[in-house]
Amino acid sequence: KTRFKDFDYLTLEKQLNEVLIKRGSKLDIVKCHFPEKIDEKIFKKISSIKYSFVHVDFDLYKPTLEVIKFIIPRLDKNAILLLDDYNLINQDGVKWAVKDSGINISKCMQTPSGQLICYT
């Protein structure tokens, strides 16, 4: 019943990976309600690696805060954490999650479209 009801993230992931694999890289899209509803096998996998780029798009306070707390210790030096919907009217959850997470906002940059880009 939403504009994304027919969105096929697996096809998107496959198409993006076709390009990235040629460049020696790979993309994993994890569709979940973090941290409560994530496949145990996927959780184990994502817990054991370091990240250079992470794009978070949960829109809400609790899952955003939880994923920030999960991902920060797993970021490589000079990694980028992109948080969607940081500065949108009537969507304060992400902003409060960033504030409560302790992210050093002075190492971040807001985009005109309301995203927050943080550098480690």
Backbone as XML, in Angstrom:
<?xml version="1.0"?>
<chain id="A" units="angstrom">
  <residue number="1" name="LYS">
    <atom name="N" x="0.806" y="-1.203" z="0.000"/>
    <atom name="CA" x="0.000" y="0.000" z="0.000"/>
    <atom name="C" x="0.847" y="1.263" z="0.000"/>
  </residue>
  <residue number="2" name="THR">
    <atom name="N" x="2.145" y="1.095" z="-0.159"/>
    <atom name="CA" x="3.018" y="2.265" z="-0.214"/>
    <atom name="C" x="3.633" y="2.369" z="-1.591"/>
  </residue>
  <residue number="3" name="ARG">
    <atom name="N" x="4.316" y="3.466" z="-1.810"/>
    <atom name="CA" x="4.944" y="3.647" z="-3.117"/>
    <atom name="C" x="6.073" y="2.647" z="-3.354"/>
  </residue>
  <residue number="4" name="PHE">
    <atom name="N" x="6.515" y="1.968" z="-2.303"/>
    <atom name="CA" x="7.601" y="0.999" z="-2.440"/>
    <atom name="C" x="7.113" y="-0.451" z="-2.388"/>
  </residue>
  <residue number="5" name="LYS">
    <atom name="N" x="5.820" y="-0.677" z="-2.481"/>
    <atom name="CA" x="5.285" y="-2.037" z="-2.316"/>
    <atom name="C" x="5.837" y="-3.012" z="-3.341"/>
  </residue>
  <residue number="6" name="ASP">
    <atom name="N" x="6.191" y="-2.558" z="-4.529"/>
    <atom name="CA" x="6.724" y="-3.435" z="-5.566"/>
    <atom name="C" x="8.243" y="-3.309" z="-5.724"/>
  </residue>
  <residue number="7" name="PHE">
    <atom name="N" x="8.886" y="-2.618" z="-4.795"/>
    <atom name="CA" x="10.332" y="-2.429" z="-4.868"/>
    <atom name="C" x="11.031" y="-3.765" z="-4.648"/>
  </residue>
  <residue number="8" name="ASP">
    <atom name="N" x="11.938" y="-4.101" z="-5.534"/>
    <atom name="CA" x="12.656" y="-5.367" z="-5.463"/>
    <atom name="C" x="14.124" y="-5.069" z="-5.153"/>
  </residue>
  <residue number="9" name="TYR">
    <atom name="N" x="14.470" y="-5.089" z="-3.875"/>
    <atom name="CA" x="15.830" y="-4.751" z="-3.491"/>
    <atom name="C" x="16.839" y="-5.785" z="-3.967"/>
  </residue>
  <residue number="10" name="LEU">
    <atom name="N" x="16.419" y="-7.035" z="-4.143"/>
    <atom name="CA" x="17.341" y="-8.068" z="-4.621"/>
    <atom name="C" x="17.784" y="-7.801" z="-6.065"/>
  </residue>
  <residue number="11" name="THR">
    <atom name="N" x="16.849" y="-7.340" z="-6.899"/>
    <atom name="CA" x="17.204" y="-6.987" z="-8.278"/>
    <atom name="C" x="18.147" y="-5.795" z="-8.285"/>
  </residue>
  <residue number="12" name="LEU">
    <atom name="N" x="17.854" y="-4.798" z="-7.467"/>
    <atom name="CA" x="18.732" y="-3.626" z="-7.362"/>
    <atom name="C" x="20.126" y="-4.054" z="-6.920"/>
  </residue>
  <residue number="13" name="GLU">
    <atom name="N" x="20.204" y="-4.881" z="-5.906"/>
    <atom name="CA" x="21.496" y="-5.347" z="-5.417"/>
    <atom name="C" x="22.257" y="-6.091" z="-6.520"/>
  </residue>
  <residue number="14" name="LYS">
    <atom name="N" x="21.564" y="-6.955" z="-7.246"/>
    <atom name="CA" x="22.199" y="-7.715" z="-8.329"/>
    <atom name="C" x="22.735" y="-6.775" z="-9.412"/>
  </residue>
  <residue number="15" name="GLN">
    <atom name="N" x="21.930" y="-5.803" z="-9.819"/>
    <atom name="CA" x="22.343" y="-4.878" z="-10.869"/>
    <atom name="C" x="23.545" y="-4.037" z="-10.428"/>
  </residue>
  <residue number="16" name="LEU">
    <atom name="N" x="23.511" y="-3.554" z="-9.208"/>
    <atom name="CA" x="24.631" y="-2.763" z="-8.708"/>
    <atom name="C" x="25.895" y="-3.603" z="-8.583"/>
  </residue>
  <residue number="17" name="ASN">
    <atom name="N" x="25.739" y="-4.844" z="-8.121"/>
    <atom name="CA" x="26.905" y="-5.707" z="-7.962"/>
    <atom name="C" x="27.558" y="-6.064" z="-9.285"/>
  </residue>
  <residue number="18" name="GLU">
    <atom name="N" x="26.774" y="-6.157" z="-10.348"/>
    <atom name="CA" x="27.357" y="-6.446" z="-11.661"/>
    <atom name="C" x="28.397" y="-5.387" z="-12.037"/>
  </residue>
  <residue number="19" name="VAL">
    <atom name="N" x="28.090" y="-4.147" z="-11.718"/>
    <atom name="CA" x="29.022" y="-3.048" z="-12.005"/>
    <atom name="C" x="30.172" y="-3.064" z="-10.995"/>
  </residue>
  <residue number="20" name="LEU">
    <atom name="N" x="29.849" y="-3.226" z="-9.720"/>
    <atom name="CA" x="30.867" y="-3.140" z="-8.681"/>
    <atom name="C" x="31.866" y="-4.288" z="-8.726"/>
  </residue>
  <residue number="21" name="ILE">
    <atom name="N" x="31.405" y="-5.482" z="-9.059"/>
    <atom name="CA" x="32.307" y="-6.642" z="-9.118"/>
    <atom name="C" x="33.393" y="-6.416" z="-10.163"/>
  </residue>
  <residue number="22" name="LYS">
    <atom name="N" x="33.047" y="-5.760" z="-11.255"/>
    <atom name="CA" x="34.050" y="-5.431" z="-12.274"/>
    <atom name="C" x="35.135" y="-4.525" z="-11.703"/>
  </residue>
  <residue number="23" name="ARG">
    <atom name="N" x="34.775" y="-3.777" z="-10.661"/>
    <atom name="CA" x="35.722" y="-2.855" z="-10.020"/>
    <atom name="C" x="36.354" y="-3.464" z="-8.765"/>
  </residue>
  <residue number="24" name="GLY">
    <atom name="N" x="36.066" y="-4.734" z="-8.518"/>
    <atom name="CA" x="36.652" y="-5.411" z="-7.359"/>
    <atom name="C" x="35.961" y="-5.106" z="-6.054"/>
  </residue>
  <residue number="25" name="SER">
    <atom name="N" x="34.697" y="-4.745" z="-6.105"/>
    <atom name="CA" x="33.938" y="-4.408" z="-4.909"/>
    <atom name="C" x="32.631" y="-5.185" z="-4.903"/>
  </residue>
  <residue number="26" name="LYS">
    <atom name="N" x="31.955" y="-5.187" z="-3.749"/>
    <atom name="CA" x="30.680" y="-5.884" z="-3.650"/>
    <atom name="C" x="29.769" y="-5.125" z="-2.689"/>
  </residue>
  <residue number="27" name="LEU">
    <atom name="N" x="28.517" y="-5.081" z="-3.016"/>
    <atom name="CA" x="27.513" y="-4.400" z="-2.223"/>
    <atom name="C" x="26.591" y="-5.433" z="-1.589"/>
  </residue>
  <residue number="28" name="ASP">
    <atom name="N" x="26.270" y="-5.241" z="-0.323"/>
    <atom name="CA" x="25.254" y="-6.059" z="0.335"/>
    <atom name="C" x="24.166" y="-5.129" z="0.861"/>
  </residue>
  <residue number="29" name="ILE">
    <atom name="N" x="22.952" y="-5.373" z="0.454"/>
    <atom name="CA" x="21.807" y="-4.642" z="0.979"/>
    <atom name="C" x="21.150" y="-5.540" z="2.019"/>
  </residue>
  <residue number="30" name="VAL">
    <atom name="N" x="21.011" y="-5.042" z="3.236"/>
    <atom name="CA" x="20.400" y="-5.820" z="4.298"/>
    <atom name="C" x="19.035" y="-5.209" z="4.597"/>
  </residue>
  <residue number="31" name="LYS">
    <atom name="N" x="18.006" y="-5.926" z="4.226"/>
    <atom name="CA" x="16.634" y="-5.477" z="4.470"/>
    <atom name="C" x="16.176" y="-6.105" z="5.783"/>
  </residue>
  <residue number="32" name="CYS">
    <atom name="N" x="15.859" y="-5.250" z="6.777"/>
    <atom name="CA" x="15.475" y="-5.784" z="8.085"/>
    <atom name="C" x="14.857" y="-4.692" z="8.939"/>
  </residue>
  <residue number="33" name="HIS">
    <atom name="N" x="14.381" y="-5.096" z="10.087"/>
    <atom name="CA" x="13.966" y="-4.188" z="11.154"/>
    <atom name="C" x="14.992" y="-4.390" z="12.259"/>
  </residue>
  <residue number="34" name="PHE">
    <atom name="N" x="16.029" y="-3.577" z="12.232"/>
    <atom name="CA" x="17.173" y="-3.760" z="13.122"/>
    <atom name="C" x="16.839" y="-3.280" z="14.516"/>
  </residue>
  <residue number="35" name="PRO">
    <atom name="N" x="17.202" y="-3.971" z="15.558"/>
    <atom name="CA" x="17.908" y="-5.245" z="15.621"/>
    <atom name="C" x="16.986" y="-6.445" z="15.831"/>
  </residue>
  <residue number="36" name="GLU">
    <atom name="N" x="15.692" y="-6.214" z="15.981"/>
    <atom name="CA" x="14.789" y="-7.308" z="16.336"/>
    <atom name="C" x="14.577" y="-8.339" z="15.230"/>
  </residue>
  <residue number="37" name="LYS">
    <atom name="N" x="14.439" y="-7.880" z="14.004"/>
    <atom name="CA" x="14.070" y="-8.790" z="12.913"/>
    <atom name="C" x="15.139" y="-8.813" z="11.846"/>
  </residue>
  <residue number="38" name="ILE">
    <atom name="N" x="16.240" y="-9.449" z="12.170"/>
    <atom name="CA" x="17.309" y="-9.630" z="11.202"/>
    <atom name="C" x="17.699" y="-11.099" z="11.254"/>
  </residue>
  <residue number="39" name="ASP">
    <atom name="N" x="17.867" y="-11.674" z="10.100"/>
    <atom name="CA" x="18.234" y="-13.084" z="10.008"/>
    <atom name="C" x="19.524" y="-13.318" z="10.794"/>
  </residue>
  <residue number="40" name="GLU">
    <atom name="N" x="19.553" y="-14.362" z="11.607"/>
    <atom name="CA" x="20.696" y="-14.651" z="12.472"/>
    <atom name="C" x="21.996" y="-14.849" z="11.683"/>
  </residue>
  <residue number="41" name="LYS">
    <atom name="N" x="21.896" y="-15.503" z="10.544"/>
    <atom name="CA" x="23.070" y="-15.741" z="9.698"/>
    <atom name="C" x="23.630" y="-14.412" z="9.162"/>
  </residue>
  <residue number="42" name="ILE">
    <atom name="N" x="22.727" y="-13.535" z="8.734"/>
    <atom name="CA" x="23.153" y="-12.217" z="8.236"/>
    <atom name="C" x="23.759" y="-11.402" z="9.375"/>
  </residue>
  <residue number="43" name="PHE">
    <atom name="N" x="23.121" y="-11.435" z="10.550"/>
    <atom name="CA" x="23.637" y="-10.692" z="11.697"/>
    <atom name="C" x="25.051" y="-11.145" z="12.049"/>
  </residue>
  <residue number="44" name="LYS">
    <atom name="N" x="25.270" y="-12.445" z="12.040"/>
    <atom name="CA" x="26.601" y="-12.983" z="12.345"/>
    <atom name="C" x="27.620" y="-12.491" z="11.316"/>
  </residue>
  <residue number="45" name="LYS">
    <atom name="N" x="27.220" y="-12.507" z="10.052"/>
    <atom name="CA" x="28.118" y="-12.056" z="8.985"/>
    <atom name="C" x="28.470" y="-10.580" z="9.137"/>
  </residue>
  <residue number="46" name="ILE">
    <atom name="N" x="27.460" y="-9.725" z="9.321"/>
    <atom name="CA" x="27.722" y="-8.283" z="9.397"/>
    <atom name="C" x="28.430" y="-7.889" z="10.687"/>
  </residue>
  <residue number="47" name="SER">
    <atom name="N" x="28.375" y="-8.753" z="11.690"/>
    <atom name="CA" x="29.051" y="-8.476" z="12.957"/>
    <atom name="C" x="30.546" y="-8.727" z="12.877"/>
  </residue>
  <residue number="48" name="SER">
    <atom name="N" x="30.969" y="-9.482" z="11.883"/>
    <atom name="CA" x="32.360" y="-9.930" z="11.845"/>
    <atom name="C" x="33.241" y="-9.166" z="10.853"/>
  </residue>
  <residue number="49" name="ILE">
    <atom name="N" x="32.726" y="-8.100" z="10.246"/>
    <atom name="CA" x="33.530" y="-7.390" z="9.248"/>
    <atom name="C" x="33.645" y="-5.903" z="9.583"/>
  </residue>
  <residue number="50" name="LYS">
    <atom name="N" x="34.607" y="-5.249" z="8.937"/>
    <atom name="CA" x="34.787" y="-3.802" z="9.050"/>
    <atom name="C" x="34.176" y="-3.137" z="7.821"/>
  </residue>
  <residue number="51" name="TYR">
    <atom name="N" x="33.773" y="-1.890" z="7.981"/>
    <atom name="CA" x="33.074" y="-1.172" z="6.914"/>
    <atom name="C" x="33.789" y="0.128" z="6.562"/>
  </residue>
  <residue number="52" name="SER">
    <atom name="N" x="33.775" y="0.441" z="5.272"/>
    <atom name="CA" x="34.324" y="1.722" z="4.827"/>
    <atom name="C" x="33.204" y="2.694" z="4.445"/>
  </residue>
  <residue number="53" name="PHE">
    <atom name="N" x="32.014" y="2.149" z="4.141"/>
    <atom name="CA" x="30.858" y="2.984" z="3.803"/>
    <atom name="C" x="29.588" y="2.277" z="4.257"/>
  </residue>
  <residue number="54" name="VAL">
    <atom name="N" x="28.744" y="3.006" z="4.987"/>
    <atom name="CA" x="27.453" y="2.467" z="5.429"/>
    <atom name="C" x="26.391" y="3.538" z="5.202"/>
  </residue>
  <residue number="55" name="HIS">
    <atom name="N" x="25.298" y="3.142" z="4.559"/>
    <atom name="CA" x="24.149" y="4.026" z="4.336"/>
    <atom name="C" x="23.002" y="3.496" z="5.189"/>
  </residue>
  <residue number="56" name="VAL">
    <atom name="N" x="22.529" y="4.311" z="6.123"/>
    <atom name="CA" x="21.459" y="3.929" z="7.049"/>
    <atom name="C" x="20.197" y="4.692" z="6.680"/>
  </residue>
  <residue number="57" name="ASP">
    <atom name="N" x="19.099" y="3.963" z="6.502"/>
    <atom name="CA" x="17.827" y="4.587" z="6.141"/>
    <atom name="C" x="16.692" y="3.917" z="6.900"/>
  </residue>
  <residue number="58" name="PHE">
    <atom name="N" x="16.600" y="4.213" z="8.198"/>
    <atom name="CA" x="15.536" y="3.639" z="9.019"/>
    <atom name="C" x="14.437" y="4.645" z="9.351"/>
  </residue>
  <residue number="59" name="ASP">
    <atom name="N" x="14.725" y="5.922" z="9.279"/>
    <atom name="CA" x="13.765" y="7.010" z="9.534"/>
    <atom name="C" x="13.371" y="7.182" z="10.998"/>
  </residue>
  <residue number="60" name="LEU">
    <atom name="N" x="13.462" y="6.155" z="11.798"/>
    <atom name="CA" x="12.947" y="6.173" z="13.165"/>
    <atom name="C" x="14.072" y="6.163" z="14.199"/>
  </residue>
  <residue number="61" name="TYR">
    <atom name="N" x="13.738" y="6.656" z="15.399"/>
    <atom name="CA" x="14.728" y="6.810" z="16.464"/>
    <atom name="C" x="15.386" y="5.494" z="16.876"/>
  </residue>
  <residue number="62" name="LYS">
    <atom name="N" x="14.608" y="4.538" z="17.343"/>
    <atom name="CA" x="15.181" y="3.330" z="17.949"/>
    <atom name="C" x="16.058" y="2.519" z="16.976"/>
  </residue>
  <residue number="63" name="PRO">
    <atom name="N" x="15.571" y="2.162" z="15.792"/>
    <atom name="CA" x="16.455" y="1.379" z="14.921"/>
    <atom name="C" x="17.678" y="2.169" z="14.459"/>
  </residue>
  <residue number="64" name="THR">
    <atom name="N" x="17.537" y="3.478" z="14.290"/>
    <atom name="CA" x="18.686" y="4.291" z="13.891"/>
    <atom name="C" x="19.729" y="4.316" z="14.999"/>
  </residue>
  <residue number="65" name="LEU">
    <atom name="N" x="19.297" y="4.533" z="16.236"/>
    <atom name="CA" x="20.223" y="4.541" z="17.368"/>
    <atom name="C" x="20.905" y="3.179" z="17.509"/>
  </residue>
  <residue number="66" name="GLU">
    <atom name="N" x="20.137" y="2.110" z="17.396"/>
    <atom name="CA" x="20.703" y="0.760" z="17.541"/>
    <atom name="C" x="21.725" y="0.458" z="16.454"/>
  </residue>
  <residue number="67" name="VAL">
    <atom name="N" x="21.434" y="0.835" z="15.217"/>
    <atom name="CA" x="22.392" y="0.547" z="14.145"/>
    <atom name="C" x="23.637" y="1.428" z="14.270"/>
  </residue>
  <residue number="68" name="ILE">
    <atom name="N" x="23.492" y="2.649" z="14.741"/>
    <atom name="CA" x="24.662" y="3.499" z="14.968"/>
    <atom name="C" x="25.556" y="2.852" z="16.027"/>
  </residue>
  <residue number="69" name="LYS">
    <atom name="N" x="24.973" y="2.424" z="17.138"/>
    <atom name="CA" x="25.754" y="1.791" z="18.204"/>
    <atom name="C" x="26.417" y="0.501" z="17.708"/>
  </residue>
  <residue number="70" name="PHE">
    <atom name="N" x="25.739" y="-0.216" z="16.822"/>
    <atom name="CA" x="26.278" y="-1.446" z="16.266"/>
    <atom name="C" x="27.423" y="-1.170" z="15.292"/>
  </residue>
  <residue number="71" name="ILE">
    <atom name="N" x="27.257" y="-0.176" z="14.439"/>
    <atom name="CA" x="28.180" y="0.009" z="13.320"/>
    <atom name="C" x="29.429" y="0.824" z="13.685"/>
  </residue>
  <residue number="72" name="ILE">
    <atom name="N" x="29.337" y="1.771" z="14.586"/>
    <atom name="CA" x="30.470" y="2.652" z="14.909"/>
    <atom name="C" x="31.743" y="1.859" z="15.247"/>
  </residue>
  <residue number="73" name="PRO">
    <atom name="N" x="31.679" y="0.844" z="16.114"/>
    <atom name="CA" x="32.924" y="0.114" z="16.408"/>
    <atom name="C" x="33.435" y="-0.721" z="15.233"/>
  </residue>
  <residue number="74" name="ARG">
    <atom name="N" x="32.632" y="-0.886" z="14.209"/>
    <atom name="CA" x="33.014" y="-1.711" z="13.064"/>
    <atom name="C" x="33.452" y="-0.880" z="11.853"/>
  </residue>
  <residue number="75" name="LEU">
    <atom name="N" x="33.536" y="0.432" z="12.014"/>
    <atom name="CA" x="33.949" y="1.296" z="10.905"/>
    <atom name="C" x="35.460" y="1.365" z="10.812"/>
  </residue>
  <residue number="76" name="ASP">
    <atom name="N" x="35.975" y="1.257" z="9.594"/>
    <atom name="CA" x="37.399" y="1.449" z="9.328"/>
    <atom name="C" x="37.763" y="2.905" z="9.546"/>
  </residue>
  <residue number="77" name="LYS">
    <atom name="N" x="39.053" y="3.159" z="9.657"/>
    <atom name="CA" x="39.535" y="4.535" z="9.699"/>
    <atom name="C" x="39.186" y="5.192" z="8.370"/>
  </residue>
  <residue number="78" name="ASN">
    <atom name="N" x="38.743" y="6.426" z="8.412"/>
    <atom name="CA" x="38.340" y="7.212" z="7.238"/>
    <atom name="C" x="37.080" y="6.663" z="6.567"/>
  </residue>
  <residue number="79" name="ALA">
    <atom name="N" x="36.259" y="5.961" z="7.305"/>
    <atom name="CA" x="34.996" y="5.441" z="6.772"/>
    <atom name="C" x="33.953" y="6.547" z="6.720"/>
  </residue>
  <residue number="80" name="ILE">
    <atom name="N" x="32.897" y="6.281" z="5.964"/>
    <atom name="CA" x="31.787" y="7.221" z="5.833"/>
    <atom name="C" x="30.512" y="6.541" z="6.314"/>
  </residue>
  <residue number="81" name="LEU">
    <atom name="N" x="29.772" y="7.240" z="7.166"/>
    <atom name="CA" x="28.463" y="6.803" z="7.628"/>
    <atom name="C" x="27.451" y="7.819" z="7.122"/>
  </residue>
  <residue number="82" name="LEU">
    <atom name="N" x="26.549" y="7.374" z="6.256"/>
    <atom name="CA" x="25.530" y="8.243" z="5.672"/>
    <atom name="C" x="24.193" y="7.936" z="6.324"/>
  </residue>
  <residue number="83" name="LEU">
    <atom name="N" x="23.600" y="8.932" z="6.948"/>
    <atom name="CA" x="22.313" y="8.774" z="7.626"/>
    <atom name="C" x="21.248" y="9.551" z="6.866"/>
  </residue>
  <residue number="84" name="ASP">
    <atom name="N" x="20.274" y="8.816" z="6.360"/>
    <atom name="CA" x="19.195" y="9.432" z="5.593"/>
    <atom name="C" x="18.192" y="10.073" z="6.549"/>
  </residue>
  <residue number="85" name="ASP">
    <atom name="N" x="17.482" y="11.072" z="6.070"/>
    <atom name="CA" x="16.392" y="11.726" z="6.803"/>
    <atom name="C" x="16.831" y="12.369" z="8.119"/>
  </residue>
  <residue number="86" name="TYR">
    <atom name="N" x="18.053" y="12.869" z="8.173"/>
    <atom name="CA" x="18.549" y="13.509" z="9.385"/>
    <atom name="C" x="17.858" y="14.841" z="9.653"/>
  </residue>
  <residue number="87" name="ASN">
    <atom name="N" x="17.642" y="15.616" z="8.631"/>
    <atom name="CA" x="17.131" y="16.973" z="8.830"/>
    <atom name="C" x="15.856" y="17.221" z="8.029"/>
  </residue>
  <residue number="88" name="LEU">
    <atom name="N" x="14.881" y="16.359" z="8.238"/>
    <atom name="CA" x="13.595" y="16.537" z="7.568"/>
    <atom name="C" x="12.531" y="16.974" z="8.569"/>
  </residue>
  <residue number="89" name="ILE">
    <atom name="N" x="11.667" y="17.858" z="8.150"/>
    <atom name="CA" x="10.581" y="18.335" z="9.002"/>
    <atom name="C" x="9.683" y="17.156" z="9.361"/>
  </residue>
  <residue number="90" name="ASN">
    <atom name="N" x="9.262" y="17.101" z="10.604"/>
    <atom name="CA" x="8.365" y="16.068" z="11.143"/>
    <atom name="C" x="8.999" y="14.677" z="11.175"/>
  </residue>
  <residue number="91" name="GLN">
    <atom name="N" x="10.300" y="14.577" z="11.034"/>
    <atom name="CA" x="11.001" y="13.295" z="11.167"/>
    <atom name="C" x="12.237" y="13.522" z="12.023"/>
  </residue>
  <residue number="92" name="ASP">
    <atom name="N" x="12.015" y="13.732" z="13.320"/>
    <atom name="CA" x="13.113" y="14.059" z="14.222"/>
    <atom name="C" x="13.818" y="12.835" z="14.789"/>
  </residue>
  <residue number="93" name="GLY">
    <atom name="N" x="13.316" y="11.634" z="14.524"/>
    <atom name="CA" x="13.886" y="10.424" z="15.106"/>
    <atom name="C" x="15.351" y="10.232" z="14.807"/>
  </residue>
  <residue number="94" name="VAL">
    <atom name="N" x="15.739" y="10.458" z="13.564"/>
    <atom name="CA" x="17.133" y="10.259" z="13.179"/>
    <atom name="C" x="18.018" y="11.302" z="13.877"/>
  </residue>
  <residue number="95" name="LYS">
    <atom name="N" x="17.562" y="12.537" z="13.913"/>
    <atom name="CA" x="18.344" y="13.607" z="14.551"/>
    <atom name="C" x="18.565" y="13.298" z="16.035"/>
  </residue>
  <residue number="96" name="TRP">
    <atom name="N" x="17.511" y="12.851" z="16.733"/>
    <atom name="CA" x="17.642" y="12.508" z="18.148"/>
    <atom name="C" x="18.537" y="11.289" z="18.337"/>
  </residue>
  <residue number="97" name="ALA">
    <atom name="N" x="18.460" y="10.324" z="17.433"/>
    <atom name="CA" x="19.314" y="9.136" z="17.520"/>
    <atom name="C" x="20.784" y="9.524" z="17.372"/>
  </residue>
  <residue number="98" name="VAL">
    <atom name="N" x="21.074" y="10.419" z="16.440"/>
    <atom name="CA" x="22.453" y="10.891" z="16.252"/>
    <atom name="C" x="22.923" y="11.591" z="17.517"/>
  </residue>
  <residue number="99" name="LYS">
    <atom name="N" x="22.079" y="12.467" z="18.053"/>
    <atom name="CA" x="22.424" y="13.201" z="19.274"/>
    <atom name="C" x="22.700" y="12.240" z="20.422"/>
  </residue>
  <residue number="100" name="ASP">
    <atom name="N" x="21.824" y="11.269" z="20.629"/>
    <atom name="CA" x="21.954" y="10.337" z="21.742"/>
    <atom name="C" x="23.059" y="9.307" z="21.540"/>
  </residue>
  <residue number="101" name="SER">
    <atom name="N" x="23.521" y="9.135" z="20.316"/>
    <atom name="CA" x="24.563" y="8.148" z="20.035"/>
    <atom name="C" x="25.956" y="8.652" z="20.399"/>
  </residue>
  <residue number="102" name="GLY">
    <atom name="N" x="26.101" y="9.961" z="20.504"/>
    <atom name="CA" x="27.405" y="10.529" z="20.815"/>
    <atom name="C" x="28.280" y="10.770" z="19.601"/>
  </residue>
  <residue number="103" name="ILE">
    <atom name="N" x="27.715" y="10.648" z="18.406"/>
    <atom name="CA" x="28.487" y="10.943" z="17.189"/>
    <atom name="C" x="29.009" y="12.373" z="17.276"/>
  </residue>
  <residue number="104" name="ASN">
    <atom name="N" x="30.270" y="12.556" z="16.911"/>
    <atom name="CA" x="30.885" y="13.874" z="16.895"/>
    <atom name="C" x="30.360" y="14.634" z="15.676"/>
  </residue>
  <residue number="105" name="ILE">
    <atom name="N" x="29.374" y="15.470" z="15.893"/>
    <atom name="CA" x="28.696" y="16.179" z="14.808"/>
    <atom name="C" x="29.654" y="17.123" z="14.066"/>
  </residue>
  <residue number="106" name="SER">
    <atom name="N" x="30.759" y="17.512" z="14.704"/>
    <atom name="CA" x="31.724" y="18.384" z="14.023"/>
    <atom name="C" x="32.476" y="17.646" z="12.914"/>
  </residue>
  <residue number="107" name="LYS">
    <atom name="N" x="32.390" y="16.301" z="12.904"/>
    <atom name="CA" x="32.994" y="15.505" z="11.832"/>
    <atom name="C" x="31.939" y="15.083" z="10.816"/>
  </residue>
  <residue number="108" name="CYS">
    <atom name="N" x="30.833" y="15.809" z="10.797"/>
    <atom name="CA" x="29.727" y="15.471" z="9.898"/>
    <atom name="C" x="29.373" y="16.668" z="9.027"/>
  </residue>
  <residue number="109" name="MET">
    <atom name="N" x="28.640" y="16.367" z="7.963"/>
    <atom name="CA" x="28.206" y="17.404" z="7.030"/>
    <atom name="C" x="26.755" y="17.103" z="6.634"/>
  </residue>
  <residue number="110" name="GLN">
    <atom name="N" x="25.914" y="18.116" z="6.657"/>
    <atom name="CA" x="24.533" y="17.954" z="6.216"/>
    <atom name="C" x="24.430" y="18.263" z="4.732"/>
  </residue>
  <residue number="111" name="THR">
    <atom name="N" x="23.634" y="17.459" z="4.041"/>
    <atom name="CA" x="23.390" y="17.723" z="2.622"/>
    <atom name="C" x="22.129" y="18.563" z="2.484"/>
  </residue>
  <residue number="112" name="PRO">
    <atom name="N" x="21.958" y="19.243" z="1.363"/>
    <atom name="CA" x="20.733" y="20.020" z="1.144"/>
    <atom name="C" x="19.472" y="19.151" z="1.157"/>
  </residue>
  <residue number="113" name="SER">
    <atom name="N" x="19.607" y="17.850" z="0.899"/>
    <atom name="CA" x="18.439" y="16.968" z="0.876"/>
    <atom name="C" x="18.142" y="16.361" z="2.243"/>
  </residue>
  <residue number="114" name="GLY">
    <atom name="N" x="18.830" y="16.786" z="3.299"/>
    <atom name="CA" x="18.498" y="16.349" z="4.656"/>
    <atom name="C" x="19.273" y="15.155" z="5.166"/>
  </residue>
  <residue number="115" name="GLN">
    <atom name="N" x="20.299" y="14.723" z="4.442"/>
    <atom name="CA" x="21.109" y="13.605" z="4.918"/>
    <atom name="C" x="22.266" y="14.127" z="5.748"/>
  </residue>
  <residue number="116" name="LEU">
    <atom name="N" x="22.827" y="13.232" z="6.570"/>
    <atom name="CA" x="24.001" y="13.577" z="7.358"/>
    <atom name="C" x="25.113" y="12.619" z="6.970"/>
  </residue>
  <residue number="117" name="ILE">
    <atom name="N" x="26.255" y="13.189" z="6.585"/>
    <atom name="CA" x="27.421" y="12.388" z="6.209"/>
    <atom name="C" x="28.460" y="12.559" z="7.310"/>
  </residue>
  <residue number="118" name="CYS">
    <atom name="N" x="28.830" y="11.439" z="7.934"/>
    <atom name="CA" x="29.795" y="11.460" z="9.024"/>
    <atom name="C" x="31.071" y="10.757" z="8.596"/>
  </residue>
  <residue number="119" name="TYR">
    <atom name="N" x="32.201" y="11.347" z="8.974"/>
    <atom name="CA" x="33.513" y="10.796" z="8.646"/>
    <atom name="C" x="34.175" y="10.317" z="9.918"/>
  </residue>
  <residue number="120" name="THR">
    <atom name="N" x="34.820" y="9.171" z="9.846"/>
    <atom name="CA" x="35.497" y="8.663" z="11.047"/>
    <atom name="C" x="36.966" y="9.006" z="11.015"/>
  </residue>
</chain>
